[in-house]
Structure formats: C-alpha cells, structure tokens
Amino acid sequence: MVDFIVFMVLFLGGFYLFGISHSLPTGQGLAFTAGILLVSLALAWVMRQRGSATKRSDNWNQNNK
C-alpha cells in the first residue's frame, strides 16, 4: 500500500508540475523538467517493485530472500 501511495504522489505531482509550468512567470523550463523527472521516477519505482501482474517470483532478477 505504501508503494502505491509513493507512486501516486510522484506521478500526480509530476503531472501537476506539467500543468502549472505554462502559467509560471519564470522557471517554466525548470518546472516542466521537474515534472518529467517525477513521472519518470514514479514509473521506475513501480517497475522495480517485487511481483507484478505476471505473478513471477523473480522479477528483475531480484531473489526473494
């Protein structure tokens, strides 16, 4: 559950930065770039977690110990 909350905060925060970047008086590029990085980090976070829809026990060569 914590992983999902972290994913949603990063993912939606990135989209929020996308949205406000066009209305900022300065720093539009910085806000847009930060949005891209947050969305990318959120997707990487989800893809690195153990288990998936495929029900594989060894996801991304992570040994269950």
For each residue, the residues with C-beta under 8 A, 3 or more apart:
1: 4 5
2: 5 6
3: 6 7 45 46 49
4: 1 7 8
5: 1 2 8 9
6: 2 3 9 10 45
7: 3 4 10 11 42 45 46
8: 4 5 11 12 42
9: 5 6 12 13
10: 6 7 13 14 38 39 41 42 45
11: 7 8 14 15 38 39 42 43
12: 8 9 15 16
13: 9 10 16 17 35 38
14: 10 11 17 18 34 35 36 37 38 39 40 41 42
15: 11 12 18 19 35 39
16: 12 13 19 20 35
17: 13 14 20 21 31 32 34 35 38
18: 14 15 21 32 35 36 39
19: 15 16 22
20: 16 17 23 24 31
21: 17 18 24 28 29 31 32 35
22: 19 28
23: 20
24: 20 21 27 28 31
25:
26:
27: 24 30 31
28: 21 22 24 31 32
29: 21 32 33
30: 27 33 34
31: 17 20 21 24 27 28 34 35
32: 17 18 21 28 29 35 36
33: 29 30 36 37
34: 14 17 30 31 37 38
35: 13 14 15 16 17 18 21 31 32 38 39
36: 14 18 32 33 39 40
37: 14 33 34 40 41
38: 10 11 13 14 17 34 35 41 42
39: 10 11 14 15 18 35 36 42 43
40: 14 36 37 43 44
41: 10 14 37 38 44 45
42: 7 8 10 11 14 38 39 45 46
43: 11 39 40 46 47
44: 40 41 47 48
45: 3 6 7 10 41 42 48 49
46: 3 7 42 43 49
47: 43 44 60
48: 44 45 60
49: 3 45 46 52 59
50: 59 62 64
51: 55 56 59
52: 49 55 56 59
53:
54: 59
55: 51 52
56: 51 52 59
57: 64
58: 61 62 63 64
59: 49 50 51 52 54 56 62
60: 47 48
61: 58
62: 50 58 59
63: 58
64: 50 57 58
65:
